[in-house]
Amino acid sequence: MVDLKWYVMYTTSRSEKKVADRLTERGWEVYLPIVEELRQWSDRKKKVQRPLFNGYVFVKTERSKLWECLQVPGAVKFVHFSGHHATIRDEELELIQRVVTTGVAVETDGSEIGPGEKVKVIGGPLQDMVGECIEKGNKDYLLIRIPGIMQNMMITIERKFLQVIESQKAENLSTR
């Protein structure tokens, strides 16, 4: 039985799209999460597409074929954590795809959720996602951790779509 996993490839600077295209041309299953953002120059504004995780491309393959994937120009190495190749579970990849396809980036309002509280999205395109509310400046964000690649995604989301989940502090206090 073939054991296919999503491995995390590190690429040279600003070559993620080219590496993904070259790998796809050679028959590999590849995922490169792309987000669109509005960039401001002195004379104009323009929407640009950029990789969600700089320098990362996800390749679905067997461990024994990793060396073949690295033969593509722009590929540097496969990411390692604690001596093991970094892999990402299908559920984590689906979560990333869901965030990217929704294009979520909305302002928050209201104020009953505090920084550090665990929250669940109860409406909108990201319904049922769970994360942590963090504060950065005067905005609140939903922080979603992707442990397979040790990365975080911060998403701005309206408070009306968030519900506080029993916090660890409350659970600890209730057990005393």
Buried (B, 14 or more C-beta within 10 A) or exposed (E): EEEEBBBBBBBEEEBBBBBBBBBEEEEBEBBBBEBEEEEEEEEEEEEEEEBBBEBBBBBBBEEEBBEEBBEBEBBBEBBEEEEEBBBBEEEBBEBBEBBBEEEBEEEBEEEEBEEEBBBBBEEBBBEEBBBBBBEEEEEBBBBBBBEBBEBBBBBBBBBEBBBBBEBEEEEEEEEE
